């Protein structure tokens, strides 16, 4: 394997005693040796972008809460500012309404190691493309589909079970990149890397790096406790 894929943490990492989608989780993924990480973004009632996978956090509905009520969640601007120089960022938008805010933040802090703004929602991606011809976009899907062919995206992001060597080749043949998720076993990591996927997202970031970059030195000193 001469061209190893980008190694990305899923919501940072699932390391012991570190909550996903938090600054410590993102730091730990990088400490393990990942190139970057995927994370989820939602919108509060007062229009602030916060990092959270579920529509509720600690029993609070984000869509009905002010930023002050969910102060335990990282604001998107803090994550981008902190990691723009150090990590490939896969910014998954869970809801509409974040488009302009995300584009503005990316202009203010251009990710130096690359990025993709991804979503399951085609309308979100179309709105982003209408606002920017250059933003890197990715469509996520967990069921077999060909809709990625008709969308103005740069990245195709299928669930691991949908990836075949033929799909990898098809995506590459039309000039797009393929990222897959969530890959947590060594055998799948090796198989997907051999097929030539462009990035692998995993909960098990330490295993991911040990499997695909066994000689890479890792640093375990910078993650902060949550």
Residue pairs with C-beta under 8 A, 6 or more apart in sequence:
1 193
1 194
1 212
3 196
4 193
4 212
4 213
5 192
5 193
5 196
5 197
5 198
5 199
5 200
5 212
6 35
6 36
6 88
6 114
6 179
6 198
6 199
6 200
7 33
7 34
7 35
7 199
7 200
7 202
7 205
7 208
7 209
7 212
7 213
8 29
8 34
8 35
8 36
8 37
8 38
8 88
8 90
8 179
8 199
8 200
8 201
8 202
9 25
9 26
9 28
9 29
9 32
9 34
9 36
9 37
9 38
9 201
9 202
9 203
9 205
9 208
10 20
10 37
10 38
10 181
10 182
10 201
10 202
10 203
11 20
11 21
11 25
11 37
11 38
11 39
11 40
11 53
11 203
12 18
12 20
12 21
12 22
12 24
12 25
12 26
12 27
12 28
12 29
12 37
12 39
13 20
13 25
13 28
13 29
13 32
13 34
13 37
13 203
13 204
13 205
13 206
14 20
14 203
14 204
15 25
15 28
15 32
15 205
15 206
17 225
18 24
18 25
18 28
18 223
18 226
19 25
19 226
20 53
21 39
21 40
21 51
21 52
21 53
21 73
21 74
22 51
22 74
22 226
23 74
23 78
23 79
23 82
23 224
23 226
24 223
24 224
24 225
24 226
25 37
25 226
26 37
26 39
26 79
26 82
26 83
26 87
27 222
27 223
27 224
28 205
28 223
29 36
29 37
29 205
30 36
30 37
30 83
30 86
30 87
30 222
31 218
31 219
31 220
31 221
31 222
31 223
32 205
32 206
32 208
32 209
32 218
32 220
33 205
33 209
33 213
33 216
33 217
33 218
34 87
34 205
34 208
34 209
35 87
35 88
35 113
35 199
36 83
36 87
36 88
36 89
36 90
36 113
36 114
37 87
37 88
37 89
37 90
38 90
38 92
38 118
38 181
38 201
39 51
39 79
39 89
39 90
39 91
39 92
40 51
40 52
40 53
40 92
40 94
41 49
41 50
41 51
41 52
41 76
41 91
41 92
41 93
41 94
41 98
41 102
42 49
42 50
42 51
42 52
42 55
42 62
42 63
42 94
42 95
42 98
43 49
43 50
43 62
43 63
43 95
43 97
43 98
44 50
44 62
44 63
44 65
44 66
44 67
44 70
45 62
45 63
45 64
45 65
45 66
46 66
46 67
47 97
47 101
48 67
48 75
49 75
49 76
49 77
49 98
49 101
49 102
49 105
50 62
50 67
50 70
50 73
50 74
50 75
50 76
51 73
51 74
51 75
51 76
51 79
52 62
52 70
52 73
53 94
55 61
55 62
55 63
55 94
56 62
57 70
57 72
57 73
58 70
58 72
60 69
60 70
62 70
62 73
63 95
67 75
76 91
76 101
76 102
76 105
77 105
79 89
80 89
80 91
80 105
80 106
80 109
80 111
81 109
83 89
83 111
84 109
84 110
84 111
84 112
85 112
85 113
86 112
86 113
87 111
87 113
88 111
88 113
88 114
88 115
88 199
89 111
89 114
89 115
89 116
90 115
90 116
90 118
90 138
90 179
90 199
90 201
91 102
91 115
91 116
91 117
91 118
92 118
92 119
92 140
93 99
93 102
93 117
93 118
93 119
93 121
93 124
94 119
95 121
95 124
96 121
96 123
96 124
96 127
98 124
99 124
99 127
99 128
99 131
100 131
102 117
102 128
103 128
103 131
103 132
103 135
106 115
106 117
106 135
114 136
115 136
116 136
116 137
116 138
116 154
116 155
116 157
116 179
117 125
117 128
117 135
117 136
117 137
117 138
118 137
118 138
118 139
118 140
118 155
118 157
118 179
119 125
119 138
119 139
119 140
120 139
120 140
120 141
120 142
122 139
122 147
122 151
125 137
125 139
125 151
125 152
125 153
126 151
126 152
128 135
128 137
129 135
129 137
129 152
136 154
136 155
137 151
137 152
137 153
137 154
137 155
138 153
138 154
138 155
138 156
138 157
138 179
139 147
139 148
139 151
139 153
139 155
139 156
139 157
140 157
140 158
140 181
141 147
141 148
141 157
141 158
141 159
141 162
142 158
142 159
142 162
143 162
144 162
148 156
148 171
148 176
149 174
153 176
154 176
154 177
155 176
155 177
155 178
155 179
155 198
156 171
156 176
156 177
156 178
156 179
157 178
157 179
157 180
157 181
158 167
158 178
158 180
159 180
159 181
159 182
160 180
160 181
160 182
160 183
160 188
160 192
163 178
163 180
163 192
163 195
163 197
164 195
165 195
165 196
167 178
168 178
168 195
168 196
168 197
169 196
171 177
171 178
172 178
172 196
177 198
177 199
178 197
178 198
178 199
179 197
179 198
179 199
179 200
179 201
180 192
180 197
180 199
180 200
180 201
181 200
181 201
181 202
182 201
182 202
182 203
183 189
183 192
183 200
183 201
183 202
183 208
184 202
184 203
184 204
184 207
186 207
186 211
189 200
189 202
189 207
189 208
189 211
189 212
190 211
190 212
192 200
193 200
193 212
200 208
200 212
202 208
206 218
209 216
209 218
